[in-house]
Amino acid sequence: HLKTRPSLLLLLPLLLARGCAQGLGQTRFICTSVPVDVDMCAAPTQGGDAAEELRGTVLQLRETVLQQKETILRHQDTIRELTAKLGRCESQSAAEAPGGRRQPGPAKNTMGDLSRPPAAETLSQLGQTLQALKTRLENLEHFSRLNASGQGSNLKDILQNKIDDLEKQVLSRVNSLEEGKFGPRNESEERGKIESTLTSLHQRISDLEKGQKDNRPTDRFQLTFPLRTNYMYAKVKKSLPEMYAFSVCMWMKSSASPGMGTPFSYAVPGQANELVLIEWGNNPMEILINDKVAKLPFVINDGKWHHICVTWTTRDGVWEAYQDGTQTGSGENLAPYHPIKPQGVLVLGQEQDTLGGGFDATQAFVGELAHFNVWDRKLSPGEVYALATCSSKALAGNVIAWAEGNIDVYGGATKWTFEACRQLN
């Protein structure tokens, strides 16, 4: 072992000689027991036991220092990564209002937001959406083989090439962001381009899928929101009229935690929270009307289909909540004598902080949604039960009826055949 470090053997006599020349008071030594009659300055040069012990001790110390240096170098990248994460957490904590979501107030038209996810994270979610579209294309390819459709196969190849190109774009943008090549403005522009192309691609795939669903009733579909994003949503083409009462009913399935997010939100000019259903964080599900809140006794994030209804009248602000056909709660004084305002924007899957936008990924709905219907009156318990049991006597909404032609989807949200009622029947 000593033969591998000859420089140390040459260095030791020099160090010891320097210590003798300067005096013991000016140099710090490792204490070593030596006989009284031994010349300390001569002992190391004479190759005694003390010199050998001293050499061994110095070598051990040098080994320890080298090992510590290697350990520091090995963990340097980890330290940098943890420091960066800590910085992001501190910036999010500074931006977050006390107690989570800001309390509604007359001067605010928005719910308090957490910090938006980093651009690189959003692009990574885009990559996951692309993978979901690739799976749909594989299903289409199988369908085309079964039907020997050359035209469908050619379109599939074109769409597959576009997906491959998009994947390369996503990877390139993520790498560029990690290298710091883009500023905040460029990040937003690049993400916008990819999201726009993704929406167009999704629409073309959806059009192709319609060839498999021509015999399906127009209301026999569901919307799927697989990721918690700020770009995946559906928009109802029709707005709500002025309403002095309403009933909103839908089927939902989710296992998202904490909170399934925002199944729907209705915003009007000057009031982003005109009518919102949301389950955010560890809070129970809430219905908001003109920024006034009522907590709903729903327990539905178990990964199973559930039918829910909420009814309300402006007179005394009376509301009722139904789950799976049974009334589970009621109350009053929820925005009394405030009619629901018309000419707004109705969005499924996202909470609006501005009219038709301002989405926050932390409040996005994750799960599946179907048969979203709205009436301008309070439904009776019998009518709600008929909806929850998929009765042939169940009524469609007279304000908003669930039909594929009434819904536009964006950002990779998908339409699939609705199965809950088939399981019940």
C-alpha positions as a Markdown table, in Angstrom:
| # | Residue | x | y | z |
|---|---|---|---|---|
| 1 | His | 0.0 | 0.0 | 0.0 |
| 2 | Leu | 2.8 | 2.4 | 0.8 |
| 3 | Lys | 4.6 | 1.7 | -2.5 |
| 4 | Thr | 1.7 | 3.3 | -4.4 |
| 5 | Arg | 2.4 | 6.7 | -2.7 |
| 6 | Pro | 6.2 | 7.4 | -2.8 |
| 7 | Ser | 5.6 | 11.1 | -2.7 |
| 8 | Leu | 4.3 | 10.8 | 0.8 |
| 9 | Leu | 7.5 | 9.2 | 2.0 |
| 10 | Leu | 9.5 | 12.0 | 0.6 |
| 11 | Leu | 7.2 | 14.6 | 2.1 |
| 12 | Leu | 7.3 | 13.3 | 5.6 |
| 13 | Pro | 11.0 | 14.1 | 6.4 |
| 14 | Leu | 10.5 | 17.5 | 5.0 |
| 15 | Leu | 7.5 | 18.2 | 7.2 |
| 16 | Leu | 9.3 | 16.9 | 10.3 |
| 17 | Ala | 12.5 | 18.7 | 9.6 |
| 18 | Arg | 10.5 | 21.9 | 9.2 |
| 19 | Gly | 8.8 | 21.3 | 12.5 |
| 20 | Cys | 12.2 | 20.9 | 14.3 |
| 21 | Ala | 13.6 | 24.1 | 12.7 |
| 22 | Gln | 10.6 | 26.3 | 13.6 |
| 23 | Gly | 10.1 | 24.9 | 17.1 |
| 24 | Leu | 7.3 | 22.8 | 18.4 |
| 25 | Gly | 5.2 | 25.8 | 19.4 |
| 26 | Gln | 4.7 | 26.8 | 15.8 |
| 27 | Thr | 3.6 | 23.5 | 14.3 |
| 28 | Arg | 0.9 | 21.0 | 15.2 |
| 29 | Phe | 1.8 | 17.4 | 15.4 |
| 30 | Ile | 0.0 | 14.1 | 16.0 |
| 31 | Cys | 1.0 | 13.0 | 19.5 |
| 32 | Thr | 3.2 | 9.9 | 19.6 |
| 33 | Ser | 4.8 | 8.3 | 22.6 |
| 34 | Val | 8.6 | 8.1 | 22.3 |
| 35 | Pro | 11.4 | 7.3 | 24.9 |
| 36 | Val | 12.9 | 10.1 | 26.9 |
| 37 | Asp | 16.4 | 9.6 | 25.6 |
| 38 | Val | 15.4 | 9.6 | 21.9 |
| 39 | Asp | 16.1 | 12.6 | 19.8 |
| 40 | Met | 12.8 | 13.6 | 18.4 |
| 41 | Cys | 14.3 | 15.4 | 15.4 |
| 42 | Ala | 16.5 | 12.4 | 14.6 |
| 43 | Ala | 13.8 | 9.7 | 15.3 |
| 44 | Pro | 11.9 | 10.0 | 12.1 |
| 45 | Thr | 14.9 | 10.0 | 9.9 |
| 46 | Gln | 16.2 | 6.9 | 11.6 |
| 47 | Gly | 13.2 | 4.8 | 10.6 |
| 48 | Gly | 12.0 | 4.1 | 14.2 |
| 49 | Asp | 8.6 | 2.8 | 15.2 |
| 50 | Ala | 7.3 | 6.4 | 15.8 |
| 51 | Ala | 8.0 | 7.4 | 12.2 |
| 52 | Glu | 6.3 | 4.4 | 10.8 |
| 53 | Glu | 3.3 | 5.0 | 13.0 |
| 54 | Leu | 3.2 | 8.6 | 12.0 |
| 55 | Arg | 3.4 | 7.7 | 8.3 |
| 56 | Gly | 0.6 | 5.3 | 8.7 |
| 57 | Thr | -1.6 | 7.8 | 10.5 |
| 58 | Val | -1.0 | 10.4 | 7.8 |
| 59 | Leu | -1.8 | 7.9 | 5.1 |
| 60 | Gln | -5.0 | 7.0 | 6.9 |
| 61 | Leu | -6.0 | 10.7 | 7.2 |
| 62 | Arg | -5.3 | 11.2 | 3.5 |
| 63 | Glu | -7.5 | 8.2 | 2.6 |
| 64 | Thr | -10.3 | 9.6 | 4.7 |
| 65 | Val | -10.0 | 13.0 | 3.0 |
| 66 | Leu | -10.1 | 11.4 | -0.4 |
| 67 | Gln | -13.1 | 9.3 | 0.5 |
| 68 | Gln | -15.0 | 12.3 | 1.8 |
| 69 | Lys | -14.1 | 14.2 | -1.4 |
| 70 | Glu | -15.5 | 11.4 | -3.5 |
| 71 | Thr | -18.7 | 11.3 | -1.5 |
| 72 | Ile | -19.2 | 15.0 | -1.9 |
| 73 | Leu | -18.7 | 14.8 | -5.7 |
| 74 | Arg | -21.0 | 11.8 | -5.9 |
| 75 | His | -23.8 | 13.6 | -4.2 |
| 76 | Gln | -23.3 | 17.0 | -5.7 |
| 77 | Asp | -26.0 | 16.6 | -8.4 |
| 78 | Thr | -28.4 | 15.4 | -5.7 |
| 79 | Ile | -27.7 | 18.5 | -3.6 |
| 80 | Arg | -28.3 | 20.8 | -6.6 |
| 81 | Glu | -31.6 | 19.1 | -7.4 |
| 82 | Leu | -32.9 | 19.2 | -3.8 |
| 83 | Thr | -31.9 | 22.9 | -3.6 |
| 84 | Ala | -33.9 | 23.7 | -6.8 |
| 85 | Lys | -36.9 | 21.8 | -5.5 |
| 86 | Leu | -36.8 | 23.6 | -2.2 |
| 87 | Gly | -36.7 | 26.9 | -4.1 |
| 88 | Arg | -39.8 | 26.0 | -6.0 |
| 89 | Cys | -41.6 | 25.0 | -2.9 |
| 90 | Glu | -40.7 | 28.2 | -1.2 |
| 91 | Ser | -41.9 | 30.3 | -4.1 |
| 92 | Gln | -45.2 | 28.3 | -4.2 |
| 93 | Ser | -45.7 | 28.8 | -0.4 |
| 94 | Ala | -45.1 | 32.6 | -0.8 |
| 95 | Ala | -47.7 | 32.8 | -3.5 |
| 96 | Glu | -50.3 | 30.7 | -1.7 |
| 97 | Ala | -52.8 | 32.6 | 0.4 |
| 98 | Pro | -53.3 | 31.6 | 4.0 |
| 99 | Gly | -55.7 | 28.7 | 4.4 |
| 100 | Gly | -55.5 | 27.4 | 0.8 |
| 101 | Arg | -58.2 | 28.9 | -1.5 |
| 102 | Arg | -59.0 | 32.5 | -0.9 |
| 103 | Gln | -62.4 | 33.1 | 0.6 |
| 104 | Pro | -65.0 | 34.4 | -1.9 |
| 105 | Gly | -65.6 | 38.1 | -1.8 |
| 106 | Pro | -67.7 | 40.6 | -3.7 |
| 107 | Ala | -64.6 | 42.2 | -5.2 |
| 108 | Lys | -63.1 | 39.0 | -6.5 |
| 109 | Asn | -64.2 | 36.9 | -9.4 |
| 110 | Thr | -61.8 | 34.1 | -8.9 |
| 111 | Met | -60.9 | 31.3 | -6.6 |
| 112 | Gly | -57.3 | 31.5 | -5.2 |
| 113 | Asp | -54.8 | 29.7 | -7.3 |
| 114 | Leu | -51.7 | 27.8 | -6.5 |
| 115 | Ser | -48.7 | 28.4 | -8.7 |
| 116 | Arg | -49.0 | 27.2 | -12.2 |
| 117 | Pro | -47.0 | 24.0 | -13.0 |
| 118 | Pro | -43.6 | 24.6 | -14.6 |
| 119 | Ala | -43.6 | 24.6 | -18.4 |
| 120 | Ala | -41.5 | 21.5 | -18.5 |
| 121 | Glu | -44.0 | 19.6 | -16.4 |
| 122 | Thr | -46.9 | 20.7 | -18.7 |
| 123 | Leu | -44.9 | 19.5 | -21.7 |
| 124 | Ser | -44.4 | 16.2 | -20.0 |
| 125 | Gln | -48.2 | 15.9 | -19.5 |
| 126 | Leu | -48.6 | 16.7 | -23.2 |
| 127 | Gly | -46.4 | 13.7 | -23.9 |
| 128 | Gln | -48.7 | 11.5 | -21.8 |
| 129 | Thr | -51.6 | 12.8 | -23.8 |
| 130 | Leu | -49.8 | 11.9 | -27.0 |
| 131 | Gln | -49.4 | 8.4 | -25.7 |
| 132 | Ala | -53.1 | 8.1 | -25.1 |
| 133 | Leu | -53.8 | 9.3 | -28.7 |
| 134 | Lys | -51.4 | 6.6 | -29.9 |
| 135 | Thr | -53.4 | 4.0 | -28.1 |
| 136 | Arg | -56.6 | 5.2 | -29.8 |
| 137 | Leu | -54.8 | 5.0 | -33.1 |
| 138 | Glu | -53.9 | 1.4 | -32.4 |
| 139 | Asn | -57.5 | 0.6 | -31.8 |
| 140 | Leu | -58.5 | 2.3 | -35.0 |
| 141 | Glu | -55.8 | 0.3 | -36.9 |
| 142 | His | -57.4 | -2.9 | -35.5 |
| 143 | Phe | -60.8 | -1.7 | -36.6 |
| 144 | Ser | -59.5 | -0.9 | -40.1 |
| 145 | Arg | -58.0 | -4.4 | -40.5 |
| 146 | Leu | -61.3 | -6.0 | -39.5 |
| 147 | Asn | -63.2 | -3.9 | -42.1 |
| 148 | Ala | -60.5 | -3.9 | -44.8 |
| 149 | Ser | -60.7 | -0.2 | -45.1 |
| 150 | Gly | -57.8 | 1.2 | -47.1 |
| 151 | Gln | -58.9 | 4.8 | -46.7 |
| 152 | Gly | -59.0 | 4.4 | -42.9 |
| 153 | Ser | -55.6 | 2.8 | -42.9 |
| 154 | Asn | -54.1 | 5.7 | -45.0 |
| 155 | Leu | -55.6 | 8.3 | -42.6 |
| 156 | Lys | -54.2 | 6.3 | -39.7 |
| 157 | Asp | -50.7 | 6.4 | -41.2 |
| 158 | Ile | -51.0 | 10.2 | -41.7 |
| 159 | Leu | -52.1 | 10.7 | -38.1 |
| 160 | Gln | -49.4 | 8.4 | -36.8 |
| 161 | Asn | -46.7 | 10.5 | -38.5 |
| 162 | Lys | -48.2 | 13.6 | -37.0 |
| 163 | Ile | -48.0 | 12.1 | -33.5 |
| 164 | Asp | -44.4 | 11.1 | -34.1 |
| 165 | Asp | -43.6 | 14.6 | -35.1 |
| 166 | Leu | -45.3 | 16.0 | -32.0 |
| 167 | Glu | -43.4 | 13.6 | -29.8 |
| 168 | Lys | -40.2 | 15.0 | -31.2 |
| 169 | Gln | -41.4 | 18.5 | -30.6 |
| 170 | Val | -42.3 | 17.8 | -27.0 |
| 171 | Leu | -38.9 | 16.1 | -26.4 |
| 172 | Ser | -37.1 | 19.0 | -28.0 |
| 173 | Arg | -39.0 | 21.6 | -26.0 |
| 174 | Val | -38.3 | 19.8 | -22.7 |
| 175 | Asn | -34.6 | 19.5 | -23.5 |
| 176 | Ser | -34.4 | 23.2 | -24.4 |
| 177 | Leu | -36.2 | 24.2 | -21.2 |
| 178 | Glu | -33.8 | 22.1 | -19.1 |
| 179 | Glu | -30.9 | 23.8 | -20.8 |
| 180 | Gly | -32.4 | 27.3 | -20.2 |
| 181 | Lys | -32.7 | 28.2 | -23.8 |
| 182 | Phe | -36.2 | 29.6 | -23.6 |
| 183 | Gly | -37.5 | 32.5 | -21.5 |
| 184 | Pro | -41.0 | 32.6 | -20.0 |
| 185 | Arg | -42.5 | 34.2 | -23.1 |
| 186 | Asn | -41.0 | 31.7 | -25.5 |
| 187 | Glu | -42.1 | 28.8 | -23.2 |
| 188 | Ser | -45.7 | 30.0 | -23.4 |
| 189 | Glu | -45.5 | 30.4 | -27.2 |
| 190 | Glu | -44.0 | 26.9 | -27.7 |
| 191 | Arg | -46.5 | 25.3 | -25.4 |
| 192 | Gly | -49.3 | 27.0 | -27.2 |
| 193 | Lys | -48.2 | 25.7 | -30.6 |
| 194 | Ile | -48.1 | 22.2 | -29.3 |
| 195 | Glu | -51.4 | 22.4 | -27.5 |
| 196 | Ser | -53.1 | 23.8 | -30.7 |
| 197 | Thr | -51.7 | 21.0 | -32.8 |
| 198 | Leu | -52.7 | 18.5 | -30.2 |
| 199 | Thr | -56.3 | 19.7 | -30.2 |
| 200 | Ser | -56.5 | 19.6 | -34.0 |
| 201 | Leu | -55.0 | 16.1 | -34.0 |
| 202 | His | -57.5 | 14.9 | -31.3 |
| 203 | Gln | -60.4 | 16.2 | -33.4 |
| 204 | Arg | -59.2 | 14.3 | -36.5 |
| 205 | Ile | -58.9 | 11.1 | -34.5 |
| 206 | Ser | -62.4 | 11.7 | -33.0 |
| 207 | Asp | -63.8 | 12.2 | -36.5 |
| 208 | Leu | -62.3 | 8.9 | -37.5 |
| 209 | Glu | -63.7 | 7.2 | -34.5 |
| 210 | Lys | -67.1 | 8.3 | -35.3 |
| 211 | Gly | -67.1 | 5.8 | -38.2 |
| 212 | Gln | -67.3 | 3.1 | -35.5 |
| 213 | Lys | -70.2 | 4.8 | -33.6 |
| 214 | Asp | -72.7 | 5.7 | -36.3 |
| 215 | Asn | -75.3 | 3.4 | -34.7 |
| 216 | Arg | -74.9 | 4.8 | -31.2 |
| 217 | Pro | -77.5 | 7.2 | -29.8 |
| 218 | Thr | -76.3 | 10.8 | -29.6 |
| 219 | Asp | -76.5 | 10.8 | -25.8 |
| 220 | Arg | -74.7 | 7.5 | -25.3 |
| 221 | Phe | -71.2 | 8.9 | -24.6 |
| 222 | Gln | -69.0 | 10.0 | -21.8 |
| 223 | Leu | -66.1 | 12.4 | -21.5 |
| 224 | Thr | -62.8 | 11.2 | -20.1 |
| 225 | Phe | -60.3 | 13.5 | -18.4 |
| 226 | Pro | -57.3 | 11.3 | -17.6 |
| 227 | Leu | -54.8 | 13.9 | -16.4 |
| 228 | Arg | -54.8 | 16.9 | -14.0 |
| 229 | Thr | -53.9 | 19.6 | -16.5 |
| 230 | Asn | -54.8 | 23.2 | -17.3 |
| 231 | Tyr | -55.6 | 22.6 | -21.0 |
| 232 | Met | -57.9 | 19.5 | -21.1 |
| 233 | Tyr | -61.6 | 20.4 | -21.0 |
| 234 | Ala | -65.0 | 20.4 | -22.8 |
| 235 | Lys | -67.1 | 23.4 | -23.6 |
| 236 | Val | -70.9 | 23.4 | -23.9 |
| 237 | Lys | -71.9 | 25.3 | -27.0 |
| 238 | Lys | -75.0 | 26.8 | -25.5 |
| 239 | Ser | -75.1 | 29.3 | -22.7 |
| 240 | Leu | -77.6 | 29.4 | -19.8 |
| 241 | Pro | -80.6 | 31.7 | -19.8 |
| 242 | Glu | -81.5 | 33.7 | -16.7 |
| 243 | Met | -82.8 | 31.2 | -14.2 |
| 244 | Tyr | -84.7 | 31.6 | -10.9 |
| 245 | Ala | -84.4 | 27.9 | -10.2 |
| 246 | Phe | -82.3 | 25.0 | -11.7 |
| 247 | Ser | -81.5 | 21.3 | -11.5 |
| 248 | Val | -78.1 | 20.0 | -12.6 |
| 249 | Cys | -77.7 | 16.3 | -12.8 |
| 250 | Met | -74.8 | 14.1 | -14.2 |
| 251 | Trp | -73.1 | 10.7 | -13.9 |
| 252 | Met | -69.5 | 10.8 | -12.6 |
| 253 | Lys | -66.7 | 8.4 | -11.9 |
| 254 | Ser | -63.4 | 9.3 | -10.3 |
| 255 | Ser | -60.8 | 8.1 | -7.9 |
| 256 | Ala | -58.6 | 11.2 | -7.9 |
| 257 | Ser | -57.1 | 12.3 | -4.6 |
| 258 | Pro | -57.0 | 14.7 | -3.0 |
| 259 | Gly | -60.2 | 16.0 | -4.5 |
| 260 | Met | -61.6 | 15.1 | -7.9 |
| 261 | Gly | -61.5 | 18.7 | -9.1 |
| 262 | Thr | -64.2 | 20.7 | -11.0 |
| 263 | Pro | -66.8 | 18.8 | -12.9 |
| 264 | Phe | -68.3 | 22.0 | -14.3 |
| 265 | Ser | -68.1 | 25.8 | -14.0 |
| 266 | Tyr | -70.3 | 28.6 | -15.4 |
| 267 | Ala | -68.8 | 32.1 | -15.6 |
| 268 | Val | -70.5 | 35.3 | -16.7 |
| 269 | Pro | -69.0 | 38.8 | -17.3 |
| 270 | Gly | -67.9 | 40.2 | -14.0 |
| 271 | Gln | -68.4 | 36.9 | -12.0 |
| 272 | Ala | -66.3 | 33.9 | -12.7 |
| 273 | Asn | -68.0 | 31.9 | -10.0 |
| 274 | Glu | -71.6 | 32.3 | -11.1 |
| 275 | Leu | -72.3 | 28.5 | -10.8 |
| 276 | Val | -69.5 | 26.0 | -9.9 |
| 277 | Leu | -69.3 | 22.5 | -8.6 |
| 278 | Ile | -65.9 | 21.7 | -7.2 |
| 279 | Glu | -64.1 | 19.3 | -4.9 |
| 280 | Trp | -60.7 | 20.8 | -4.2 |
| 281 | Gly | -57.9 | 19.4 | -2.0 |
| 282 | Asn | -59.3 | 17.8 | 1.2 |
| 283 | Asn | -62.4 | 19.9 | 1.2 |
| 284 | Pro | -65.8 | 18.3 | 0.6 |
| 285 | Met | -67.6 | 18.9 | -2.6 |
| 286 | Glu | -69.1 | 22.4 | -2.8 |
| 287 | Ile | -71.7 | 24.2 | -5.0 |
| 288 | Leu | -71.0 | 27.9 | -5.6 |
| 289 | Ile | -73.6 | 30.4 | -6.7 |
| 290 | Asn | -72.5 | 34.0 | -7.2 |
| 291 | Asp | -69.5 | 33.2 | -4.9 |
| 292 | Lys | -71.7 | 31.9 | -2.1 |
| 293 | Val | -70.9 | 28.4 | -1.0 |
| 294 | Ala | -72.8 | 25.3 | 0.3 |
| 295 | Lys | -71.0 | 22.1 | 1.2 |
| 296 | Leu | -72.5 | 18.9 | -0.3 |
| 297 | Pro | -72.6 | 15.5 | 1.4 |
| 298 | Phe | -71.3 | 13.5 | -1.6 |
| 299 | Val | -69.0 | 10.6 | -1.3 |
| 300 | Ile | -68.2 | 9.6 | -4.8 |
| 301 | Asn | -64.4 | 9.4 | -5.4 |
| 302 | Asp | -64.3 | 5.6 | -5.1 |
| 303 | Gly | -63.7 | 4.8 | -8.8 |
| 304 | Lys | -67.3 | 3.8 | -9.4 |
| 305 | Trp | -70.1 | 5.5 | -11.4 |
| 306 | His | -72.4 | 7.7 | -9.3 |
| 307 | His | -75.4 | 9.8 | -10.3 |
| 308 | Ile | -75.7 | 13.2 | -8.6 |
| 309 | Cys | -78.2 | 16.0 | -8.8 |
| 310 | Val | -78.3 | 19.4 | -7.2 |
| 311 | Thr | -81.5 | 21.5 | -7.2 |
| 312 | Trp | -81.9 | 25.1 | -6.2 |
| 313 | Thr | -84.5 | 27.9 | -6.1 |
| 314 | Thr | -83.8 | 31.6 | -5.7 |
| 315 | Arg | -86.6 | 31.9 | -3.2 |
| 316 | Asp | -84.8 | 31.7 | 0.2 |
| 317 | Gly | -81.9 | 30.0 | -1.6 |
| 318 | Val | -83.2 | 26.5 | -0.9 |
| 319 | Trp | -81.1 | 23.6 | -2.2 |
| 320 | Glu | -81.2 | 19.8 | -2.2 |
| 321 | Ala | -78.5 | 17.2 | -3.1 |
| 322 | Tyr | -79.2 | 13.7 | -4.4 |
| 323 | Gln | -76.7 | 10.8 | -4.8 |
| 324 | Asp | -77.7 | 7.7 | -6.7 |
| 325 | Gly | -81.4 | 8.7 | -6.6 |
| 326 | Thr | -81.6 | 9.4 | -2.9 |
| 327 | Gln | -81.6 | 12.8 | -1.2 |
| 328 | Thr | -78.6 | 13.1 | 1.0 |
| 329 | Gly | -78.7 | 16.7 | 2.0 |
| 330 | Ser | -80.5 | 20.1 | 1.9 |
| 331 | Gly | -80.2 | 23.6 | 3.0 |
| 332 | Glu | -81.2 | 27.2 | 2.5 |
| 333 | Asn | -79.9 | 30.8 | 2.2 |
| 334 | Leu | -77.6 | 29.9 | -0.7 |
| 335 | Ala | -77.5 | 33.1 | -2.7 |
| 336 | Pro | -81.2 | 33.9 | -2.0 |
| 337 | Tyr | -83.0 | 36.0 | -4.6 |
| 338 | His | -80.1 | 36.0 | -6.9 |
| 339 | Pro | -81.1 | 34.8 | -10.4 |
| 340 | Ile | -78.5 | 32.9 | -12.4 |
| 341 | Lys | -77.2 | 35.4 | -15.0 |
| 342 | Pro | -77.4 | 34.6 | -18.8 |
| 343 | Gln | -74.8 | 34.9 | -21.6 |
| 344 | Gly | -72.0 | 33.1 | -19.8 |
| 345 | Val | -69.6 | 30.3 | -20.6 |
| 346 | Leu | -70.2 | 26.7 | -19.4 |
| 347 | Val | -67.1 | 24.5 | -19.1 |
| 348 | Leu | -66.8 | 20.9 | -18.1 |
| 349 | Gly | -63.6 | 19.7 | -16.4 |
| 350 | Gln | -62.1 | 23.1 | -15.4 |
| 351 | Glu | -62.7 | 25.9 | -13.0 |
| 352 | Gln | -62.7 | 29.4 | -14.7 |
| 353 | Asp | -60.9 | 32.3 | -13.2 |
| 354 | Thr | -61.7 | 34.4 | -16.1 |
| 355 | Leu | -64.6 | 34.2 | -18.6 |
| 356 | Gly | -63.9 | 31.0 | -20.6 |
| 357 | Gly | -60.3 | 30.6 | -19.3 |
| 358 | Gly | -57.8 | 31.1 | -16.4 |
| 359 | Phe | -57.7 | 27.4 | -15.8 |
| 360 | Asp | -55.6 | 26.0 | -12.9 |
| 361 | Ala | -54.4 | 22.4 | -13.1 |
| 362 | Thr | -54.8 | 21.9 | -9.3 |
| 363 | Gln | -58.6 | 22.4 | -9.7 |
| 364 | Ala | -59.0 | 20.3 | -12.9 |
| 365 | Phe | -61.5 | 17.4 | -12.9 |
| 366 | Val | -59.9 | 14.0 | -13.2 |
| 367 | Gly | -62.2 | 11.1 | -14.1 |
| 368 | Glu | -65.2 | 10.4 | -16.4 |
| 369 | Leu | -68.4 | 12.4 | -16.8 |
| 370 | Ala | -71.7 | 11.7 | -18.7 |
| 371 | His | -75.3 | 12.8 | -19.0 |
| 372 | Phe | -74.8 | 16.4 | -17.9 |
| 373 | Asn | -78.3 | 17.9 | -18.0 |
| 374 | Val | -79.7 | 21.2 | -16.8 |
| 375 | Trp | -83.3 | 22.2 | -16.2 |
| 376 | Asp | -84.7 | 25.7 | -15.3 |
| 377 | Arg | -86.8 | 24.2 | -12.5 |
| 378 | Lys | -86.6 | 22.0 | -9.5 |
| 379 | Leu | -86.9 | 18.3 | -10.3 |
| 380 | Ser | -89.1 | 16.1 | -8.1 |
| 381 | Pro | -87.6 | 13.2 | -6.2 |
| 382 | Gly | -89.3 | 10.8 | -8.6 |
| 383 | Glu | -87.7 | 12.5 | -11.6 |
| 384 | Val | -84.3 | 12.3 | -10.0 |
| 385 | Tyr | -84.7 | 8.6 | -9.2 |
| 386 | Ala | -85.7 | 7.9 | -12.8 |
| 387 | Leu | -82.5 | 9.5 | -14.0 |
| 388 | Ala | -80.4 | 7.6 | -11.5 |
| 389 | Thr | -81.9 | 4.2 | -12.5 |
| 390 | Cys | -81.6 | 4.9 | -16.2 |
| 391 | Ser | -85.4 | 4.6 | -16.6 |
| 392 | Ser | -86.9 | 5.0 | -20.1 |
| 393 | Lys | -89.1 | 7.7 | -18.5 |
| 394 | Ala | -86.1 | 9.9 | -17.6 |
| 395 | Leu | -86.2 | 13.4 | -19.0 |
| 396 | Ala | -83.5 | 15.2 | -20.8 |
| 397 | Gly | -82.6 | 18.7 | -19.7 |
| 398 | Asn | -84.8 | 21.5 | -21.1 |
| 399 | Val | -81.9 | 24.0 | -20.9 |
| 400 | Ile | -78.9 | 21.8 | -21.6 |
| 401 | Ala | -79.4 | 18.3 | -23.0 |
| 402 | Trp | -76.6 | 15.8 | -23.1 |
| 403 | Ala | -75.8 | 15.3 | -26.8 |
| 404 | Glu | -72.5 | 15.0 | -28.7 |
| 405 | Gly | -73.5 | 17.9 | -31.0 |
| 406 | Asn | -73.7 | 20.2 | -27.9 |
| 407 | Ile | -70.2 | 19.5 | -26.6 |
| 408 | Asp | -66.8 | 20.5 | -28.0 |
| 409 | Val | -63.7 | 18.9 | -26.5 |
| 410 | Tyr | -60.2 | 20.4 | -26.2 |
| 411 | Gly | -56.6 | 19.4 | -25.2 |
| 412 | Gly | -57.0 | 15.6 | -25.4 |
| 413 | Ala | -60.2 | 15.0 | -23.4 |
| 414 | Thr | -61.9 | 12.0 | -25.1 |
| 415 | Lys | -65.4 | 10.7 | -25.9 |
| 416 | Trp | -66.2 | 7.1 | -25.3 |
| 417 | Thr | -69.3 | 5.0 | -25.2 |
| 418 | Phe | -71.2 | 5.4 | -21.9 |
| 419 | Glu | -71.5 | 2.1 | -20.0 |
| 420 | Ala | -73.0 | 2.9 | -16.6 |
| 421 | Cys | -76.7 | 2.6 | -17.7 |
| 422 | Arg | -75.9 | -0.6 | -19.6 |
| 423 | Gln | -74.6 | -2.1 | -16.4 |
| 424 | Leu | -77.7 | -1.1 | -14.5 |
| 425 | Asn | -80.1 | -2.5 | -17.1 |
